Amino acid sequence: GGAWKWSGPAPCNSFSISLAGKAHSSCREHGVRCVLHTFTKAALQLEHPYLHLPLAALQKEGRKPDGIKILGSSIHSVSEAQEAERLGADYLTAGHIYATDCKAGVPPRGLDFLEEVCRSVQIPVYGIGGVRIGSGQLDEMMARGAAGACVMSGMMWL
């Protein structure tokens, strides 16, 4: 099964908590796991068990927040991957792996980077960045040890 990651408006306030609650309800209604991105307060207030934090936010928390069942973290190096795992992350997103318009002008880290990250931790790693559906990239990443891939822009065209 897939998951939908919600990155709502900042800062976390009553509007974003309300919107997160609506996203959570809609996902539950359709049998899709909703992972709130960055909004620890909203997740805790809603008793929502799935949260994804950029490493800087996880560092600020200092550990996996109580009440969070599954915590993901975004990383961009082996040392960041190891730190996120130490702080309690259950999975990682590592990128960007392929060239992407979201990071125009920034060279992709590539498959060797992804493999190095996967070998450095004991938790699942998902490649992100420039992933195109039906391109064979998922197979390439999984051959390097990734548990899967995250698709963002490609989902806008389905």
C-alpha positions in Angstrom: 0.0 0.0 0.0 1.0 3.6 -0.5 1.0 6.5 1.7 0.1 10.2 1.2 2.4 12.8 2.8 0.7 16.0 3.7 2.8 19.2 3.9 0.3 21.9 4.8 0.6 25.6 5.5 3.0 26.8 8.1 3.1 27.6 10.9 1.2 24.9 12.8 -1.9 26.7 14.0 -5.6 25.9 14.3 -6.1 26.2 10.6 -3.3 23.7 9.8 -4.5 21.3 12.6 -8.0 21.4 11.1 -6.7 20.8 7.6 -4.5 18.0 8.8 -7.5 16.4 10.5 -9.5 16.6 7.2 -6.6 15.1 5.3 -6.4 12.3 7.8 -10.1 11.6 7.7 -10.1 11.6 3.9 -7.2 9.2 3.7 -8.7 6.9 6.2 -12.0 6.9 4.2 -10.0 5.8 1.1 -7.7 3.3 2.9 -4.6 5.4 2.4 -2.1 6.0 5.2 -1.6 9.8 5.8 1.8 10.9 6.9 1.9 14.4 8.3 5.0 16.3 7.3 6.7 18.6 9.9 3.7 19.3 12.0 4.5 17.5 15.2 2.0 19.5 17.3 -0.8 18.7 14.9 0.0 15.0 14.8 0.1 14.8 18.6 -3.1 16.9 19.0 -4.9 14.7 16.5 -3.4 11.5 18.0 -2.1 10.9 14.5 0.5 8.1 14.6 2.4 8.9 11.3 4.9 11.7 11.1 7.7 12.7 8.7 10.3 15.2 9.8 13.3 16.8 8.0 16.4 15.9 9.9 16.7 19.4 11.3 13.2 19.1 12.9 14.0 15.7 14.3 17.3 17.1 15.8 15.2 19.8 17.4 12.8 17.2 18.9 15.8 15.1 20.1 14.0 11.8 19.7 10.9 10.2 18.3 8.0 12.0 19.9 5.8 10.0 22.3 2.6 8.9 20.6 4.2 8.6 17.1 4.0 5.1 15.8 6.0 5.5 12.6 8.5 8.4 12.1 10.3 9.1 8.9 13.1 11.6 8.2 14.5 13.2 5.1 18.3 13.0 4.8 21.0 14.0 2.3 24.1 12.2 3.6 25.3 9.0 5.2 26.0 10.8 8.5 22.6 12.3 8.4 21.0 8.9 7.8 22.9 7.4 10.8 21.9 10.3 13.0 18.2 10.1 12.0 18.2 6.4 12.8 19.9 7.1 16.2 17.2 9.7 17.0 14.4 7.1 16.4 13.4 7.3 12.7 11.7 4.2 11.5 12.4 5.0 7.8 14.3 7.5 5.7 13.9 9.4 2.4 17.2 9.9 0.7 17.7 12.3 -2.2 17.6 13.6 -4.5 18.6 10.6 -6.6 17.7 11.7 -10.1 17.6 15.1 -11.8 14.4 17.0 -10.9 12.8 20.3 -11.6 12.2 20.6 -7.9 16.0 21.0 -7.4 16.8 22.7 -10.7 20.5 23.2 -11.2 21.5 21.0 -8.3 23.2 17.8 -9.4 21.5 14.6 -8.3 23.2 12.5 -5.7 22.7 9.3 -7.7 22.4 5.6 -7.2 25.9 5.1 -5.6 24.8 7.6 -2.9 21.6 5.7 -2.3 23.3 2.4 -2.0 25.8 3.9 0.5 23.0 5.2 2.6 21.1 1.9 2.5 24.2 0.0 3.6 24.8 2.5 6.5 21.5 2.0 8.4 19.3 -0.8 9.5 16.0 0.9 8.7 14.2 1.1 5.3 15.4 3.8 2.9 13.2 5.3 0.1 14.8 7.1 -2.8 13.3 10.5 -3.7 13.8 13.1 -6.4 13.2 12.8 -10.1 11.5 9.5 -9.9 9.3 8.8 -12.9 6.6 6.2 -12.9 7.2 3.3 -15.4 10.8 4.4 -16.1 12.6 1.5 -14.4 14.0 3.8 -11.7 12.2 1.9 -9.0 13.9 -1.3 -10.0 17.3 0.5 -10.2 16.9 1.9 -6.6 15.7 -1.4 -5.2 18.7 -3.2 -6.7 20.8 -0.8 -4.7 19.1 -1.7 -1.4 16.2 0.8 -1.3 12.9 -0.3 0.2 11.1 1.7 -2.5 10.7 5.2 -3.9 8.8 8.4 -3.4 7.1 10.0 -6.3 5.9 13.6 -6.2 5.7 15.4 -9.5 4.8 12.2 -11.4 1.7 11.8 -9.3 0.3 15.2 -10.7 0.0 13.6 -14.1 -2.0 10.5 -13.2 
